[in-house]
Amino acid sequence: MSTPDSSGIDPSVPPSGAGCADCDQAGGWWLHLRRCAACGHVGCCDSSPAQHAAAHAAASGHPVIRTYEPGESWFWNYVTESYVEDGPDLAPPLSHPVAQSTPGPADRVPADWQARLH
């Protein structure tokens, strides 16, 4: 494990919200959430149907994300394809609310959600 390249990481930027910004806009759902370490955009993980975190990284040029799941603290760099444990402390909150369902949001998750994962 290594430390992510801190260039392009802005520890002062708060997350965009409690859920995937793109899924919320489109009425979709997610499995797990990821937070852009540069701009705070919260997107859904690569196992989620829409994979918005990876799409944001590709479109924005912001390659480093941090997990936005309670109890987790790892970073991922899409360019180097490297998983890392340690990175700078980011502005709170560090995860979605603990009471928020996973997958979520609960009212938009289809009954066959497991069959829809990547």
C-alpha positions in Angstrom: 0.0 0.0 0.0 1.2 3.5 -0.7 0.2 7.1 -0.2 -1.8 8.8 -3.0 -0.1 11.5 -5.0 -1.5 14.6 -3.1 -1.4 16.8 -6.2 -5.0 17.4 -7.2 -6.3 16.5 -3.7 -8.1 19.4 -2.0 -8.6 18.5 1.7 -10.7 21.6 2.3 -13.5 20.8 -0.1 -16.6 19.1 1.6 -18.5 16.3 -0.1 -21.3 17.2 -2.5 -23.9 15.5 -0.5 -25.0 12.3 1.3 -25.6 10.2 -1.9 -24.5 9.9 -5.5 -25.1 13.3 -7.0 -25.7 11.8 -10.5 -28.0 9.0 -9.3 -30.0 11.5 -7.2 -30.4 13.7 -10.3 -31.4 10.8 -12.5 -33.5 8.9 -9.9 -31.1 6.0 -9.8 -29.6 4.0 -7.0 -26.1 2.8 -5.8 -24.3 0.1 -4.0 -21.4 2.0 -2.4 -20.3 5.6 -2.6 -17.0 7.2 -3.5 -15.9 10.8 -3.0 -13.7 12.8 -5.4 -10.6 13.9 -3.4 -10.2 17.0 -5.6 -13.7 18.5 -5.8 -15.9 16.5 -3.3 -18.2 15.1 -6.0 -19.9 12.0 -4.5 -20.5 9.2 -7.1 -21.4 5.6 -7.0 -18.9 2.7 -7.1 -17.8 0.6 -10.0 -20.1 -2.2 -8.8 -23.1 0.1 -9.0 -25.2 0.1 -12.2 -24.2 3.6 -13.3 -20.6 3.7 -12.1 -20.7 7.5 -11.7 -17.5 7.9 -9.6 -15.4 6.4 -12.5 -17.2 8.5 -15.0 -16.6 11.7 -13.0 -12.9 10.8 -12.7 -12.6 10.3 -16.5 -14.6 13.5 -17.4 -13.1 15.8 -14.9 -9.5 14.6 -14.8 -9.7 14.1 -11.0 -8.2 10.6 -10.6 -8.2 10.2 -6.9 -11.3 9.1 -4.9 -11.8 8.2 -1.3 -14.4 5.8 0.0 -17.5 7.5 1.3 -18.6 4.4 3.4 -18.7 4.5 7.2 -15.7 2.9 8.9 -13.5 3.0 5.7 -10.7 5.3 4.9 -8.9 4.1 1.8 -8.2 6.1 -1.4 -8.0 4.8 -5.1 -6.2 6.4 -8.0 -7.9 5.6 -11.4 -4.8 6.5 -13.4 -2.3 4.3 -11.5 -5.0 1.8 -10.6 -3.6 1.7 -7.1 -5.5 1.2 -3.9 -4.0 3.1 -0.9 -4.7 3.1 2.8 -3.4 6.5 3.8 -4.1 9.9 2.4 -4.7 13.4 3.8 -7.6 14.1 6.1 -10.5 15.5 4.0 -13.2 17.9 5.1 -16.1 16.3 7.0 -18.3 14.4 6.7 -16.1 11.4 5.8 -19.0 9.1 4.9 -22.6 9.0 4.1 -24.9 8.9 7.2 -24.6 5.6 9.0 -28.4 5.3 9.0 -28.5 5.6 5.2 -29.3 2.3 3.5 -26.7 0.3 1.5 -27.6 -0.1 -1.3 -29.5 3.1 -1.4 -31.5 5.1 -1.3 -33.9 2.5 0.0 -36.9 3.8 -1.8 -35.2 3.5 -5.2 -33.5 0.1 -4.9 -35.2 -2.5 -7.0 -36.0 -5.9 -5.6 -33.5 -7.6 -8.0 -30.7 -5.2 -7.2 -28.1 -7.9 -6.8 -28.6 -9.1 -10.4 -28.0 -5.5 -11.6 -24.5 -5.1 -10.1 -21.3 -5.0 -12.1 
